[in-house]
Amino acid sequence: MGIMEELKKQARETEREIDQKLEDLEKLNTNIDPECTETEEGRPEERLKSSITRLLSQLKKTATEMQEISSSKLDQTMSSQYLSSHESYNKRFIEIRKVIEYKRWQQELMGNQQAEGEMQKVENLLREGRSLDNSLEMGQSVIKTASEVFKSLAYQKTRLMASQDKLVRFAETIPGINTLLSRISRRKRFNAIVIGLAIAICGCITLLYVAF
């Protein structure tokens, strides 16, 4: 197995681990225990955050290595996809982390009951923010597609204009071609007349020779 295949395998495994860790972190956020006290290793979410941070760094490093050694369009596309995946995972991780940190802060400041109400508002805002981000990404995708279509049409227009110029130049040469063909036709008729006269003269001479 080549280096590129090893990196692809490593990137896929890292993605699966990140998915699982983020799901665990989201579950912890949903069922967070306000009375949870810190242990020697810290709160449960701290261990998960540390693990996710390490995995994200590993995924980015792997994708960057893939990009550096890619020798085909497919490899470049795969490395770009993993870099995009890293950005998406990182954004999701930051959102979950902020929610947990805010929930902890609210719990410590005002108690669990009020914190839950405030956190619901925060989660609703974050959810709305994600929706707006998705809409923005879709809009940017549409704009990008429209830009590519515009470039394609502009290119086709340039090609058509070039073809039109060639047709005009060719049409301009047609009168010259017609003149040339006319000259050739006249020359052929002249040659035919000369040959006919020569044959007639030869015939007359032959007849005179036979008669006398």
C-alpha positions in Angstrom: 0.0 0.0 0.0 1.4 3.4 -1.0 1.8 6.4 1.2 -1.2 8.1 -0.2 -3.5 5.1 0.5 -2.1 5.0 4.1 -2.9 8.7 4.6 -6.4 8.2 3.2 -7.0 5.3 5.6 -5.7 7.3 8.5 -7.9 10.3 7.6 -11.0 8.1 7.4 -10.3 6.5 10.8 -9.6 9.9 12.3 -13.0 11.2 10.9 -14.8 8.2 12.5 -13.1 8.9 15.9 -14.0 12.6 15.7 -17.6 11.8 14.9 -17.9 9.5 17.9 -16.2 12.0 20.2 -18.4 14.8 19.1 -21.5 12.7 19.6 -20.3 11.8 23.1 -19.7 15.5 23.8 -23.2 16.4 22.6 -24.7 13.7 24.8 -22.7 15.0 27.7 -24.0 18.5 27.0 -27.6 17.3 27.0 -27.2 15.4 30.2 -24.7 17.6 31.9 -24.6 17.2 35.7 -24.5 20.6 37.4 -23.3 19.0 40.6 -20.4 17.3 38.8 -17.2 18.1 40.7 -13.8 18.2 39.1 -11.6 15.2 39.5 -7.8 15.0 39.2 -8.4 14.6 35.4 -10.9 17.5 35.3 -14.6 17.5 34.3 -15.7 14.8 31.8 -16.1 17.4 29.0 -12.5 18.5 29.5 -11.2 15.0 28.6 -13.4 14.8 25.5 -12.4 18.3 24.4 -8.7 17.5 24.7 -9.2 14.3 22.7 -11.2 16.0 20.0 -8.6 18.8 19.7 -5.9 16.2 19.2 -7.9 14.4 16.6 -8.7 17.6 14.7 -5.0 18.5 14.6 -4.2 15.0 13.4 -6.8 15.2 10.6 -5.5 18.6 9.4 -2.0 17.3 9.4 -2.9 14.2 7.4 -4.9 16.2 4.9 -2.0 18.6 4.4 0.4 15.8 3.8 -2.0 14.3 1.2 -2.2 17.7 -0.5 1.6 18.0 -0.6 2.2 14.6 -2.2 -0.9 14.4 -4.4 0.0 13.6 -8.0 -3.5 13.5 -9.6 -6.7 15.5 -9.7 -8.5 12.8 -7.6 -5.9 12.9 -4.9 -6.1 16.7 -4.8 -9.9 16.5 -4.5 -9.7 14.0 -1.7 -7.2 16.1 0.3 -9.4 19.2 -0.2 -12.4 17.2 1.0 -10.6 16.2 4.2 -9.5 19.8 4.8 -13.1 20.9 4.4 -14.2 18.1 6.7 -11.7 19.4 9.3 -13.1 22.9 9.1 -16.7 21.5 9.5 -15.7 19.4 12.5 -13.8 22.2 14.1 -16.8 24.6 13.7 -19.2 22.0 15.2 -16.7 21.4 18.1 -16.4 25.1 18.9 -20.2 25.5 19.0 -20.7 22.5 21.4 -17.8 23.7 23.5 -19.3 27.2 23.8 -22.6 25.8 24.9 -21.1 23.6 27.6 -18.9 26.4 28.9 -21.8 28.8 29.0 -24.0 26.2 30.7 -21.3 25.6 33.4 -20.9 29.3 33.9 -24.7 29.8 34.3 -24.9 26.9 36.7 -22.2 28.2 38.8 -23.5 31.8 38.7 -27.3 31.3 39.1 -28.0 27.7 39.8 -29.2 24.8 37.6 -32.9 25.7 37.1 -32.4 29.2 35.8 -29.3 28.0 33.8 -31.4 25.5 31.9 -33.8 28.2 30.7 -31.0 30.5 29.7 -29.2 27.6 28.0 -32.3 26.8 26.0 -32.2 30.3 24.6 -28.6 30.1 23.8 -29.0 26.7 22.0 -31.9 28.2 20.0 -29.7 31.1 19.0 -26.9 28.7 18.0 -29.3 26.6 16.1 -30.5 29.6 14.2 -26.9 30.7 13.6 -26.1 27.3 12.1 -29.2 27.6 9.9 -28.1 31.0 8.7 -24.5 29.7 8.1 -26.0 26.9 6.0 -28.1 29.3 4.0 -25.0 31.5 3.4 -23.0 28.5 2.2 -25.8 27.6 -0.2 -25.9 31.1 -1.5 -22.2 31.2 -2.0 -22.4 27.9 -3.8 -25.1 29.3 -6.1 -23.1 32.4 -6.8 -20.0 30.3 -7.5 -22.0 28.1 -10.0 -23.5 31.2 -11.6 -20.0 32.7 -12.0 -18.7 29.5 -13.6 -21.7 29.5 -16.0 -21.0 33.2 -16.8 -17.3 32.4 -17.5 -18.4 29.5 -19.7 -20.8 31.6 -21.7 -18.2 34.4 -22.1 -15.7 31.8 -23.4 -18.3 30.5 -25.9 -19.0 34.0 -27.0 -15.3 34.6 -27.7 -15.1 31.4 -29.7 -18.2 32.3 -31.7 -16.8 35.8 -32.4 -13.5 34.3 -33.6 -15.5 31.9 -35.8 -17.5 34.8 -37.2 -14.3 36.7 -38.0 -13.0 33.7 -39.9 -16.2 33.3 -41.9 -16.1 37.0 -42.8 -12.5 36.7 -43.9 -13.3 33.6 -45.9 -16.3 35.4 -47.5 -14.1 38.3 -48.5 -11.8 35.9 -50.4 -14.7 34.4 -52.4 -14.7 37.1 -55.1 -11.0 36.4 -55.7 -11.8 32.7 -55.9 -14.5 33.4 -58.5 -12.2 35.5 -60.6 -9.6 32.7 -60.5 -12.1 30.1 -61.5 -13.3 32.4 -64.4 -9.8 32.8 -65.6 -9.2 29.0 -65.6 -12.4 28.5 -67.5 -11.5 31.0 -70.1 -8.0 29.4 -70.5 -9.6 26.0 -71.0 -11.9 27.3 -73.7 -8.9 29.0 -75.4 -6.9 25.8 -75.3 -9.9 23.9 -76.7 -10.2 26.4 -79.6 -6.4 26.2 -80.4 -6.5 22.4 -80.3 -9.6 22.4 -82.6 -7.9 24.8 -85.1 -4.8 22.7 -85.1 -6.8 19.5 -85.8 -8.7 21.3 -88.6 -5.5 22.5 -90.2 -4.0 19.1 -90.0 -7.1 17.6 -91.6 -7.1 20.1 -94.4 -3.4 19.4 -95.1 -4.1 15.7 -95.1 -7.0 16.1 -97.5 -4.9 18.3 -99.9 -2.0 15.8 -99.7 -4.3 12.9 -100.6 -6.0 14.8 -103.4 -2.8 15.8 -105.1 
